[in-house]
Every structure is written in structure tokens, then in C-alpha cells.
Amino acid sequence: MLCIASQGRETTVGDATQICFEAALLKAVREAAARGLSSAEATGMFKAAVLWIEEMEQKKREK
């Protein structure tokens, strides 16, 4: 198991999830670079998207 840190807490995930996460992050950074954005800007946008997805999943679990 690997961990992804998010907002001061860690979420334990499986290898497949970690690989998908890293592949998506790499793709976002490459696409941002192609558009003239820095890797930091791309990482920030990706992180915001991940947090939004986490929030949506949490709302689904609460129902």
C-alpha cells in the first residue's frame, strides 16, 4: 500500500490507484507545459481537481 497526502491527512490506496494518480498527474504536467504553464501551476490545478473529486465522493458516502 502507498499513501497520498492531502490536506494534512494521508489516504492509503492500492498500487493501481497510485499508478493511475501518478499517470494523471504526469499527463496534466505535460499538457500544461504544452500550453506554456509551469509544472507548479499544473500541479496546483491537478490538486484542486483531486480535492474536488474527494469532496464529491464524500458527499456520495454521506447519502
N, C-alpha and C positions, 0 to 999 in steps of 0.2 A: 504494500500500500504506500502511496505517496500522498503528500499534503499540499494543498493550495491555500496560501494565506489570503485572507480577505477581511478587511476592516477589523484588524486586531484579533481575529479568531482564525482557527485552522479548520478546514474541512478535509476529512480523509476520503480519498477517492481511489478507485482502482487504476491499474496501469492503463487500461484502454481509455478511460476518461482523461487521464493525464496526457496521454499521447494526442488525443483529439484537441484538448485545450492548447497544447503547445503548437500543434499544426495550425490551428485557427489564429493564434497569436502571430506566428511567423507569416502567415498569409496576410494578415492585417498590416503588419510592418512593411512587407514588400509592396502591397498596394499603396500604402501611404507614401513610401519612398518614390513610387512611380508618379505620384501626384505632387511631389515636391514637399511633403510633410516630413518632419523629423521622426525618428523611431520613438522618441518620448511622447510626441503628440499622438502617434498611432497607438502606443501602449495605453495612454490615458483614455482614448476613445474606446478601446477594447475593454478596458477595466470597467468603464461606465456601462457598457453593454452587458458584461457579465453580472454586475451588481443588479442591473435592471431585471435580467433573467432570474437571478436568485430571488428577487423580491416577488416576481410573478409566481414562481414555483412555491414560495412560502404562502402566498395568498391562496393558491390551489389546495395546499395541505390543510389550511385552516378551515376550509369549507366542509 
